[in-house]
Amino acid sequence: MVDLTPEDFDELVARALDTLPAELAALMSNVAVFVEEQKPGSPRLLGLYEGVPLTARGHYYSGHLPDRITIFRKPIQRQCATREQVVEQVRITVVHEVGHHFGIAESRLHELGYG
């Protein structure tokens, strides 16, 4: 297990978001990204997307709370043996959850290597 401070881990998430292509990042709409220790009852869950994917939003979409992407610090740290592995797993997890925001299915994200 790699033990990073919450601040260091938050920075890794911010850096992973910064690596998204500018064209893609510009299309993200009404979404907030959070870091939490772990999801109660799901100690192995690395990330979670909650919301209405961009592909499912129609003309009726207004007044919704922001979608939520949560990256879980402890499960990622527990499965990694080095800081470099944490950096890579954070990147994969962030891209995976952003993919859900764009309406990409779980199976397709796994095919692309983000799962």
N, C-alpha and C positions, 0 to 999 in steps of 0.2 A: 504494500500500500504506500502510496505517495501522499504525504501530508502537506498540503499548501495552505497558506492563510486564506481566509475568505477573500481578502483584497487581491491577492495574487490570482486566485481562481477567477474572480470577476474580471480581471484584466485579460485573462486568457479568452474568456467569452467575448469581451469587447474586441479583441484582436481577430477572433474567428469571424465576427460580424463584419469587421473591416476588410476581410479577404473576399467577401462576396463581390462579384462583378458590379461595378457602379450602375450598369443598366438594370440589373436585377434588383439591387438595393433600392433604386429609385421607384420600382414598381410596388414595393412593400407598402401596404396601406392599413392603417388602423390596427397596428400590432405592437405589443410591448414585450420585452424580453426580461425575464427575471432569473435569478439564481437562488435556489433553496437548498437546504442540507440534503433532504431526501423526501420522497413522497410517503406519507404514512401508509403503512400496509403494503407498500411496493418497494422494498429495499434495493431491488436490482434495476429499477427504472432509471434510465439515464437522462431522458428528456420527455417533454410532453407538450403537444400543441392542443390548445383549446380555442375553438372559435369557428368562424364561417370562412372556409377557404375562398380565395379570390375567384376561383372558377365557379363557385356556387352563389356568388353575390349577384343579385339582379337589380332591377330598377327599384325594388322595394327596400333595398338595403340602406337604411339610414337610422341614426340614433342608437346603433349598437355600441355596447362597450367594446373597447379594443380587444382583439384576439390576444391570446396569452401564450407565449412560448416560455417554458420553464426548463432550465438546465439544472440537474441535481448533482451537487458537488460530491457528496460522500460515495455514491455508487461508482462514479467515474474514478475517483481516487482509489477506491478499493480494488478495482479491476486492473489497475496499472502498476507496473513495477518501477517505472522511471518517469521523470518529469516530461521527457520527450513523448512518452506514450500518453500522458495526460493531455499534452498540447494537441496531439493528433486526435485523441478521442473526443476532446471538446470540439474540435473543428468538425469532425464527422457528425457529432450529435447536433451541433448548431445547424449545419447544412441539412440534416435529416428533418429537423423540425421546421425550418424555413421552407423546405420542400412541401411539407404538409400545408403550410400557409398558401402555397401556390397550387394546391390541389393535387399534388403528386401522391399516388397510392403507395402504401407501405411496401407492397411487393416490388414496385418499380424502383423505389429507393434502395431496396436490398440488391436488386440487379445492378444498380449503378455504383454499388460499393458503399452506400451510406446507411448501413443498418446492421 
